[in-house]
Amino acid sequence: MNGKLAIVGDGDSIMVFKAAGVATFPAENEAKAREVLRRIAKDYQIIFLTEELARPLTEYLKRFDEQPYPVILSIPSKNGSTGYGTELLKSAMERALGVDILFNN
């Protein structure tokens, strides 16, 4: 698992990553995304997950917080950002540092 990257999301949103050499795993809904994550979690260090799939999987994704890998990062899809990835980043920062140093809210 030497620095391996993957992305899980709808087909259109992940195509650009495939062109960049990132392993792509299409998932059109929450159930498929959960199945894919379960299957690839041991093989990839960083997994990008589109925001539309990450939000409904919030509780499921918490199981990965206790492990060093994989790091699962929520990113915008082809439809743009919903703000969910930013919410997760802010929450993780506050947990780790005890203060919000980027958003100052």
Buried (B, 14 or more C-beta within 10 A) or exposed (E): EEEBBBBBBBEEBBBEBEEEEBBBBBBEEBEBBBBBBEEBBEEBBBBBBBBBBBBBBEEBBEEBEEEEBBEBBBBBBBEEEBEBBBBBBBEEBEEEEEEEEEEEE
